[in-house]
């Protein structure tokens, strides 16, 4: 089964488990290695539960899978986001509702992308995957041009490109693979001007799952301190019952 089919069927088939088991308490959200963190989450909560599989998936596939994990965990079908108007004279904050289905349908196939450069040259690039992100993250290159050069050499399937070609390549890739540099076009409800809001979906999902983990740790501490239960015993209790026990403790009962 193709990974796109896997993601499309996850709700109906139960391929994703909600984040919040005992083993999820060991996940370190403070790590600087974001690709490794994403891989760990997907391999822990998704199917297949194999890190190698998720390392090999394209960035877009990993992003949608991560969003689906949040959807299953929080039982939501859309992301509620806060954006800020990019017009300097306004700069007001407003809410956006992002349907999960729209993100899911934005995953392109895994075929290389062919791009025609300004000079008429053609270059074929494969889409970056988790291993690419991990490798680039660990290289610690000193300049942007050095980083771009390494990325282009890593992704080139046919043809050659230089740092001077970056603007054309970035524009083409953002159009053909929109989730990698995800942007939402919207109208500011305050000043009515058009906005292109850049959204880091990975950062948003990771922040919310980190918040979930912190809430679980607080809940475990409260119940363990009162009843002497272990982490596993606390999390084995359904969440609505845990909330009731915590409420009684807060009420002094």
C-alpha positions in Angstrom: 0.0 0.0 0.0 1.3 3.4 -0.9 2.0 5.8 2.0 -0.5 8.3 0.6 -3.2 5.5 0.8 -2.0 4.6 4.3 -2.5 8.2 5.5 -5.8 8.6 3.7 -7.2 5.6 5.5 -5.7 6.1 8.9 -8.9 7.3 10.7 -11.1 4.5 9.4 -8.5 1.7 9.8 -7.0 2.8 13.1 -3.5 3.0 11.8 -2.6 5.8 14.2 -2.8 5.7 18.0 -3.2 8.9 20.0 -0.1 10.3 21.5 -0.1 9.8 25.3 1.1 6.3 26.2 3.7 5.6 28.8 6.5 5.3 26.2 5.6 8.7 24.9 6.8 10.3 28.2 10.4 9.3 27.1 10.3 11.4 23.9 12.5 14.5 24.3 10.9 17.5 22.8 13.9 19.6 23.8 16.2 17.9 21.3 17.8 20.1 18.6 17.4 17.3 16.1 13.9 17.9 14.8 14.1 15.3 12.0 14.9 12.6 14.6 12.1 13.8 16.9 9.6 13.6 14.0 10.8 10.2 13.0 10.5 8.9 16.6 6.9 10.2 16.9 5.8 8.7 13.6 7.5 5.3 14.3 6.0 5.2 17.8 2.4 6.1 16.9 2.0 5.3 13.2 2.1 2.2 11.0 4.5 0.8 10.2 6.2 1.2 13.5 9.7 1.3 11.9 12.0 4.2 12.0 13.7 3.3 8.7 10.4 3.6 6.9 9.7 7.1 8.2 13.2 8.3 7.6 12.8 7.4 3.9 9.5 9.3 3.5 9.4 12.7 1.7 9.2 15.8 3.9 5.6 16.4 2.7 4.5 12.9 3.6 6.1 13.2 7.1 4.4 16.6 7.7 0.9 15.2 6.8 1.5 12.2 8.9 2.5 14.4 11.8 -0.6 16.5 11.4 -2.7 13.3 11.3 -1.2 12.2 14.6 -2.3 15.5 16.1 -5.7 15.1 14.6 -6.1 11.6 16.2 -4.7 12.7 19.5 -6.9 15.8 19.9 -9.9 14.4 17.9 -10.0 17.4 15.5 -10.5 17.7 11.8 -9.0 21.2 11.4 -6.1 23.1 12.8 -6.9 26.4 14.5 -3.9 28.8 14.0 -3.0 32.3 14.9 -1.5 34.5 12.2 -0.3 38.1 12.2 -1.0 40.5 9.4 2.2 41.2 7.5 1.2 44.7 6.6 3.4 47.0 8.8 0.6 49.5 9.5 -1.7 46.8 10.7 0.2 43.8 12.2 -3.0 42.6 13.9 -3.3 38.9 15.0 -6.2 36.8 13.6 -7.3 33.2 13.6 -7.1 30.7 10.7 -9.0 27.4 10.4 -7.0 24.9 8.3 -8.9 21.8 7.2 -6.9 18.5 7.6 -8.3 17.2 4.4 -6.7 20.1 2.5 -3.3 19.2 3.9 -3.8 15.6 3.1 -4.6 16.3 -0.5 -1.5 18.5 -0.9 1.0 15.5 -0.8 2.5 15.1 -4.3 3.7 11.8 -5.6 7.3 10.7 -5.0 8.5 11.4 -8.6 11.4 13.7 -9.2 10.6 17.3 -10.1 11.9 18.7 -13.5 12.5 22.4 -13.5 13.5 24.7 -16.4 16.0 27.3 -15.3 16.3 30.8 -16.6 19.1 29.8 -19.0 17.0 27.1 -20.5 18.9 24.4 -18.7 16.8 21.6 -17.1 17.4 20.0 -13.8 15.7 17.1 -12.2 15.5 17.0 -8.4 14.2 14.3 -6.1 12.0 15.5 -3.2 13.9 15.7 0.1 13.2 13.0 2.8 13.8 12.6 6.5 17.3 11.3 6.0 18.2 14.4 4.0 17.0 16.7 6.7 18.9 14.8 9.4 22.1 14.9 7.3 21.8 18.6 6.6 21.0 19.3 10.2 24.2 17.7 11.4 26.6 19.3 8.9 26.5 22.7 10.6 27.6 24.5 7.4 28.8 28.1 8.1 27.2 29.9 5.1 23.8 29.8 3.4 25.5 29.4 0.0 27.4 26.3 1.3 24.1 24.8 2.6 22.3 25.5 -0.7 25.2 23.9 -2.6 25.1 20.7 -0.5 21.3 20.5 -0.8 21.4 20.8 -4.6 24.1 18.2 -4.9 22.2 15.8 -2.7 18.9 16.2 -4.5 20.0 16.5 -8.1 19.0 13.4 -10.2 19.9 14.9 -13.6 21.5 18.1 -14.6 23.4 20.7 -12.5 22.4 23.8 -10.6 24.3 26.5 -8.7 23.5 28.8 -5.9 22.5 31.4 -8.5 19.6 29.2 -9.5 18.2 29.1 -6.0 15.4 31.7 -6.5 14.0 29.8 -9.5 14.3 26.4 -7.8 12.7 27.6 -4.6 9.8 29.1 -6.4 9.2 26.0 -8.5 9.5 23.6 -5.6 7.2 25.7 -3.4 4.5 25.4 -6.1 5.1 21.7 -6.8 5.6 20.6 -3.2 3.7 23.3 -1.2 3.8 21.6 2.3 7.6 22.0 2.5 7.4 25.8 2.6 3.7 26.0 3.5 2.0 29.4 2.9 -1.7 30.3 3.3 -3.1 33.2 1.2 -5.8 35.0 3.2 -7.4 38.4 3.8 -6.7 40.1 7.1 -10.1 40.6 8.8 -8.9 43.9 10.3 -7.4 45.8 7.4 -8.9 43.7 4.5 -5.5 43.4 2.8 -4.2 40.2 1.2 -1.7 38.2 3.3 0.6 35.3 2.5 1.2 33.7 5.9 4.1 31.3 6.2 3.2 28.4 8.5 5.7 25.9 9.9 3.3 22.9 10.3 6.0 20.7 12.0 6.7 23.4 14.6 3.0 23.8 15.4 2.3 20.1 15.8 5.5 19.5 17.8 4.6 22.3 20.2 1.1 21.0 20.7 2.3 17.4 21.3 4.9 18.8 23.7 2.1 20.6 25.6 0.1 17.3 25.7 3.1 15.5 27.2 3.6 18.3 29.8 -0.1 18.0 30.8 0.2 14.3 31.1 3.3 14.6 33.4 1.4 17.2 35.6 -1.6 14.8 35.8 0.6 11.9 36.7 2.3 13.9 39.4 -1.1 14.9 40.9 -2.5 11.4 40.9 0.7 9.6 41.9 1.2 12.0 44.8 -2.3 11.4 46.1 -2.9 7.7 45.3 0.7 6.3 45.0 0.0 5.0 41.5 2.8 4.5 38.9 3.0 6.2 35.6 1.7 3.2 33.8 -1.2 2.8 36.3 -2.2 6.4 35.9 -2.2 6.3 32.1 -4.1 3.0 32.1 -7.1 4.9 33.5 -9.3 6.5 30.8 -8.7 10.3 30.5 -12.2 11.3 31.7 -11.7 9.3 34.9 -8.3 10.8 35.5 -9.7 14.3 35.1 -12.4 13.4 37.7 -9.8 12.2 40.2 -7.7 15.3 39.6 -10.8 17.5 40.1 -11.6 15.8 43.4 -8.0 16.4 44.6 -8.1 20.0 43.7 -11.4 20.3 45.6 -9.8 18.8 48.6 -12.0 15.7 48.7 
